Amino acid sequence: MARQNYLFTSESVSEGHPDKVCDQISDAVVDMIIGREPEARIAVETASTTNKVVLMGELKISDEKSVTPEEISAVARETIREIGYQQKGFHHRTCSIDNYIHEQSQDIAQGVDASEVKEEGAGDQGIMFGYATNETPEMMPAPILYSHKILKRLAEVRHSGEAPLLEPDAKSQVTVEYRDGKPVRAHTIVLSTQHKDRDGTKELTSPDIRAIVEPYITEVLPEGWVDAQTIWHVNPTGRFVIGGPDGDAGLTGRKIIVDTYGGAAPHGGGAFSGKDPTKVDRSAAYAARYLAKNVVASGAAERCSVQLSYAIGVPEPLSIYVDDYGTGKVSAETVEAALRETMSLTPRGIRTHLQLNRPIYKRTAAYGHFGRAPEADGGFSWEKTDLAAALKSALKL
């Protein structure tokens, strides 16, 4: 039997964290290109350090001149500006940008290009996981959900000018206490946030930063979760003025557990950012989350994880595996069969069903790819629960 009383911890990082800066630049490039050519193939990696950004990867587009290196550099600079970096060691105007993006390998392209003669194959092999739980309204594990919410709220008040002493780089961590299998309170809250050097003539200390951030943190957590026994660690090492890529190098795809379920569920290993939706690392992970969430929404289980596996050039998933953690109302095998019946899980089937050939990816690259509200333009379409009724009918619930 699963444990019912325990502590579980997840972390998040802000949009100004060096790795997240890189994720957002990579996805901004994806959005620019896919907005012009929805069927483009894109795989862009970004690295960052003190006043330098390096872009690497490959493209396959119908007209190589339709996207210029200057446009790609401009997108990178605009992303850095939007995040808020105007510091001596990392500034959107003065940082150098090196672009090493080249044409996609024909050996890789041929697996997907097979669609010209038959059903399009997966762009690579791999395993992808999706997960959902009814412990929060967003059907996300509470520790990662609230770690994201803390940083998102702090970014909002930083951008608005309400908290002008905060700077872009930050990390959060929430330890949640579970009783009878349900999250009930915040046991420990950890926040490290970059900040300005001084408030007027006064150097800022950890207690000063806590006084700024604590009201916003308490605001986004459920009522009653912060109590007299909650442990706080705010800027526990003290001064945090040098941050972002000036303080530590960044790289696309280095925060994959932050991107998904905070360690509460498996991750297949592949990163999402910088990849167009023919890459099943991205699209099939979104599909797996969509399926798991709809299983829970249908009432078939209180918790559900879905694993999909693919081979390069092969359209259909090699396997579908469902784990309901002992909470299912029908067998996992029955659910697996129903999932195959209710949605096409070929790469093109996923892209069509979730309408993924759109410029909707930059917004996913900070504060989690999951647990967000579906948007009118198709953003976060994998968070919809519009498959729940069909699943409920198929499962005879």
Secondary structure, 3 states (H helix, E strand, C coil): CCCCCEEEEEEEECCCCHHHHHHHHHHHHHHHHHHHCCCCEEEEEEEEECCEEEEEEEEECCCHHHCCHHHHHHHHHHHHHHHCCEECCEECCCCEEEEEEEECCHHHHHHHHHHHCCCCCECCCEEEEEEEECCCCCCCCHHHHHHHHHHHHHHHHHHHCCCCCEEEEEEEEEEEEEECCEEEEEEEEEEEEEECCEECCEECCHHHHHHHHHHHHHHHCCCCCCCCCCEEEECCCCCCCCCHHHHCCEECCCCHHHHCCCCCCCCCCCCCCCECCCCHHHHHHHHHHHHHHHHHHCCCCCEEEEEEEECECCCCCCEEEEECCCCCCCCHHHHHHHHHHHCCCCHHHHHHHHCCCCCCCHHHHCCCCCCCCCCCCCCCHHHCCCCHHHHHHHCCC
